[in-house]
Amino acid sequence: MLINRNVTVGGRRTSLRLEPEFWDALADIAGREGLSLDHLCGLIDSQRGGLSRTAAIRIYIVGYNSLMCCLATIIEGYHRGHDLTFVKDASLARATPDADERTAHLHVTNIVSFYANVTTTAEVLAPALVDLSALPAVAQTLSYGTG
């Protein structure tokens, strides 16, 4: 069931139709960020590109909550004594009202570094990389396509 509510975006009153759970999540995020619902909707709207307003809001909510879930999971794992590794270039952060994606990701990575080892994809894959010159000629042929 969709609920229709009015918000003011860019100085104009507009109507949004969202599921009750999305309205609850939007209000929760606005409260956490110290923003009015109208202001948060305006910030999301300013970054929506070609998406519909409601699609942009749904994506923002899912991204915001995914980020919070990731942080909560890492912190909980740390407190349970797990050794965690966070691959920083294999993760993404959504823009927040105060930061673009890159800045938000930097902040999240800095917070995560207190609870987990932070690494890159290259560092994870480095031990698994094979020097092809040490392989038999058949393997080199398969890899390079030459004889």
N, C-alpha and C positions, 0 to 999 in steps of 0.2 A: 504494500500500500504506500503510495506516495503522498507526502504532505506538502502543500503549497504554502510558502511564506514569502513575505516581502522583505527585501533588503535594499539598502541604498549603496549603489556602486558607482563611483565616479560622479557623485552628486545627483544621480538619477535613481529613482525608485524602480526596482525590477522584481519580478516574481521568479522564485526558484522552486522546483519540484524535486524533492529528495526523499529517500526512505527515512523513517524515524531514527534509525541507527546512525545515519549520516548526519542528521541534524544534531543528535546528541554528541557525536564525535566532534563536529564543527564547534559547538558551544564549549566543549571541554578544551579543545585546542586553543580557542580564543581566550578562555580563562587562564590557561597555563602560560600563554604568551602575553597576557595583560592587554589584550586588544578587544575592541568591541567586535561583534559579529559582522557588522557592516565594514569595518576597517579590514578585517581578515579577508572577507569576500573580495574587497577591492584589491588587496595585495595579490590574491590568487588570480583575480581577473586580469591584472596587469601583466601577468606572465603566462597566460593561457595559450598564446599563439592562435592556431587555427581550431582549437578544441572548443566545443560548446562550453558555456559557463558551468553547467552542472557536471559535465565530464571532467573538467579541470578541477572542480572542487572534490569530486570523488577520488581522482588520482592523487591530489594533494593529501587528502585524509589518509589514504592507504600508505603513501610514501612516508608521511609524518609518523604514523603508528608503526610502520615497519622499522623505522630508525629507532624509535623508542623501544621496540621489542628486541632489536639487536643489542642495544645498550644494556637493557635489563637482563638478557640472557648471558651476556659476557660478565656482567657484574655478579650475577647469581652463581655462574660457574666458578668464578674466582673465589667467592666466599665458600664454595663447596670443596675447594682445594684442587680444582682442575687446572692443568697447564694449557692455556689457550693461545692460539695464534690467529691474528687478524691480518688478512691479506689486503693491504690498503688500496692497491690499484685494481682489485677485483670487487670493489664495493662502491656504492654510490650513495650520496645523500641528496635529499630534496632541498631546494631553496627554502629558507624560512623567511618570515617577515623582515628579519634583520640581516640576512646573509644570503648570497647567491649559492649555487650548488657547490662550487669549489671551496668557498669559505666555510660552509656548513660541514663539508666533508673533512676539512682540516681540523675543525673544532671537535668533531666526533672522533677522529683518529687520535687527537691529543688526549681526550678523555679515555679512550680505549687503552692507550699506552700505559695507563696506571694499573690495568687489570689483565693485560694480555701482551704477548710478544707481537710486535708489529713488523711485518715483512712485506716484500713485493712478490709478484708472480715470478720474476726472474730468479729471485733468491730461492723460492720454493722449487722451481724446475731445474736449477743449476746442477744438483747432484744426479739428476736423471738424464742429463744431456750426454750423448755419446759422441766421442771423437770418431767420425766416419773413416778417418785414415787408418784406424786400427782394425777396421772390419775387413773381411775377405772381399775380394774383387766383385763377387756376385752381389753382395749387399750394397756395395758402392754403385754398381750398375743399376740396381733397383731404385736406389735413392736419387741418383743423378740422371738416370735415363741415357747413359753413355756406356760404351764398351771398353 
